[in-house]
Amino acid sequence: MNLLLDTHILLWAAGEPEKLPEPCAILLTNPENNLIFSSASLWEISIKSGMGRTDFQVDASRLRRMLLLNAYRELPITGEHAVMAGTLPLLHKDPFDRILIAQARTESIVLITADRNVSAYGANILKV
């Protein structure tokens, strides 16, 4: 299964795996699953780290290198993703989450999240 990790799941997987809910950890360690991260997550980490957010104190460049070295696939943001994000209902206003939801829908992949607001979008979303 192709799994797109939302930003917090990505940060936990990379640096604090003990924070991952058990069902999520099982999915991420299953060798049959393809793990994907979005360039939007790197963008979010860079911005929020620069703002001093303590939960985002990660070097985005190093994180990207490590993810790629560990066989994660990077999903860039396309114009199609941007257009889809604009058509989503306003259940959640965070632009980073909205682009992740749009990417999951456009690419027909599953977005893994711990955020109940994101999970409200239903299709292609797996709340762990």
Secondary structure, DSSP 4 states (H G I P E B T S, - for coil): -EEEEPHHHHHHHHH-GGGS-HHHHHHHH-TTSEEEEEHHHHHHHHHHHHTT-GGG-S-HHHHHHHHHHTTPEEE---HHHHHHHHHS-TT---HHHHHHHHHHHHHT-EEEES-HHHHTT-TTEEE-
